[in-house]
């Protein structure tokens, strides 16, 4: 989605340096050109400096080698193309258009079959965005090696002990459905499993996690808050087979390369279901007729067709199932709970690159199924097969329209789904709404039928250097919901200013829209897009090698939020706003990996015109994460400290007994007028590797909440609301596992 | 909703009294006898209440008011409900947007001390409360209401009543031991040595289609 490769000097050519005139003869056509001293920097895709890269250019014996900070200095004539080479990395190219070639991005040979051609801008980053790779994800203590759990360390992500739902990520004061989780550029409907709070993707099958909390490119859409992009792992040059097992699950992964084709196949199965029945006390009125279990699959095949075309076929899928009875009597259908959550996504992508042209083509299909049955009366059974073709064309020009380093981008996609839904449930509780009395016979919301959801999008953008230090990106995205006959026009812009060689300031502003297709929203063909307008100002400071400090402040205005109207239907009457600030400091040096993030946020909602402003249900004013990991020889040690505010909740003031339905109707205080207390915990992780014959083995011990701080997560009430109890955070959670790589 | 099974698995119910616990102050049920009355007929209200540290009580409400429709506010006198004339019922149907001939729901607010409840009495037709049939406790027919039931300690004592769980609402409540499957027609009680060895056992049967309810209460002891 972010385009192919590229990475070069977006801020080259200081204004006070002579600029070669367009009519000036090329160096190879003229007398020997004057050599100037050119400096630059070689980095990887995560922005880390690459030491020892060889820099040269054709027709000269001038060479240079990048230092530990990735910096190099070479004498070269204007207009020449320098080549940057490093073992294990793709070759990088950069045009000398001035005395500075800042950042030449080299991709690892095993990360993609794409070539690097340096002619456009540096990789796009929004203020507050971050990218971490697999090895770093696995080093974050307290995650049990789970990639998506590492998201809780990101500034702006609401942190709590339990995941918030299937999509599960609350970013910058927005509802989970406002942000999208993408795998290889396409959305997945489920992020967590029902049990174990595990992500559906094991760390070993992921290459990178890119976190964009807001202000994202026009190529991303259907989200009004943030984007989480997971990229599956392509096969390495060296083929391996590996297995990993822990108390939660176990998996196998095979990857490697055969000629021009790279492959990765992964499979994982839960193991906790094998021990769960034995740890439930016999006195509990429970029958696990289908023990909660899950299966995950991932594969990715990359094929380099020729010098210009790269093909990829990838898939992720999962299935979660459980059936239980809240009694030992399995004939008691009123006590039955059944769930099956499954999806499979298959994506075929073709990427073309030649000279200034890049083309991304993709066709992705999604087959999701969600069934939840509660007792004899309530159920939801939904399938929504969806097909998404997408095309994007990128063209770069050194100069155009009087601007330099120009990049044009045009794209379009269609997302066509057909939903088959059988629904018999109580009224859906939306964000900010209080839970009513639970009546297992309440089927206020009923529907049985099919409907189509054809959505279309087009986008275009232009990015260019306004001068040697300032780069502007402007774009427009159009999203259309054919069924609801609604069009969303989303202009977005970004300004990057290189304040000093180590400081970059970024300002983004734009419109972002989410189609109302989440859960019961799909039943209403009159709903409009939910809207957000984001303004983000960020500073990035890199004082030394491997050290990066990012600070950002943002304001998000929300409107057209989907809320329940007085008649029980859904409408677009809600409004909201979020203001916040974030800090992220990372250090990667030698054996050390450090991470410090802090976020402040204040998020409010007004449900209907004239209603009082209230706190957003996931409003979390303070969140601090500090992690440090040290690797030496066969040992890796890490610790992480978390400190974050509790979430708001609405206390119950009283309740009235409904004698006919035999239940109590709660009377609530003002919405979200109370807050759970602050939580803090310390997590540690120890990894130890050794060799057993041809097998590289690593065992790990990951312990969450080592000093067993049991904070209150929330409160729940008894059946008549006269008694309440605190739902406390889980005590110490040890996770142990072993991984073997052959 | 998602976490309901998790709460079951985690046993996270803390020190909150379970719903079957009879040693807990509350209104257990409001009964109208009968729950549906034709024009001009009367129905009598009574309550079954429980109190912490005390036995259950069957008593008339301290106060009863009409919540809806207010045009029928005069139908209540003390704990007696009198269905108005057909003409008044027809007017009430119009007010509530009901089809002609259907029973009119008279929603009542009922108070007993500091406790409150709502109850609907249906006006315009005649339906009686359900009847407890074939109540079996510990393999034997249940004794008459008020007669002592003795159960062995540390033993699952099974109980049942004729009822379809998918239609009727059953409640087995006790202040002696632990009740399992309290809301199924077939339940069982288990009294351990550290449980209260004496108390009460109550059985309630509700018909949510008609608003009818009936109950029986027995003293119970583990011996």
Boltz contact constraints between the chains, C-beta under 6 A:
constraints:
  - contact:
      token1: [A, 285]
      token2: [B, 180]
      max_distance: 6.0
  - contact:
      token1: [A, 286]
      token2: [B, 8]
      max_distance: 6.0
  - contact:
      token1: [A, 324]
      token2: [B, 5]
      max_distance: 6.0
  - contact:
      token1: [A, 326]
      token2: [B, 8]
      max_distance: 6.0
  - contact:
      token1: [A, 327]
      token2: [B, 181]
      max_distance: 6.0
  - contact:
      token1: [A, 332]
      token2: [B, 184]
      max_distance: 6.0
  - contact:
      token1: [A, 334]
      token2: [B, 165]
      max_distance: 6.0
  - contact:
      token1: [A, 337]
      token2: [B, 5]
      max_distance: 6.0
  - contact:
      token1: [A, 376]
      token2: [B, 166]
      max_distance: 6.0
  - contact:
      token1: [A, 656]
      token2: [B, 116]
      max_distance: 6.0
  - contact:
      token1: [A, 657]
      token2: [B, 27]
      max_distance: 6.0
  - contact:
      token1: [A, 657]
      token2: [B, 117]
      max_distance: 6.0
  - contact:
      token1: [A, 658]
      token2: [B, 118]
      max_distance: 6.0
  - contact:
      token1: [A, 659]
      token2: [B, 29]
      max_distance: 6.0
  - contact:
      token1: [A, 659]
      token2: [B, 30]
      max_distance: 6.0
  - contact:
      token1: [A, 659]
      token2: [B, 117]
      max_distance: 6.0
  - contact:
      token1: [A, 659]
      token2: [B, 119]
      max_distance: 6.0
  - contact:
      token1: [A, 660]
      token2: [B, 120]
      max_distance: 6.0
  - contact:
      token1: [A, 660]
      token2: [B, 211]
      max_distance: 6.0
  - contact:
      token1: [A, 662]
      token2: [B, 169]
      max_distance: 6.0
  - contact:
      token1: [A, 662]
      token2: [B, 206]
      max_distance: 6.0
  - contact:
      token1: [A, 718]
      token2: [B, 16]
      max_distance: 6.0
  - contact:
      token1: [A, 719]
      token2: [B, 19]
      max_distance: 6.0
  - contact:
      token1: [A, 720]
      token2: [B, 26]
      max_distance: 6.0
  - contact:
      token1: [A, 723]
      token2: [B, 16]
      max_distance: 6.0
  - contact:
      token1: [A, 725]
      token2: [B, 14]
      max_distance: 6.0
  - contact:
      token1: [A, 725]
      token2: [B, 16]
      max_distance: 6.0
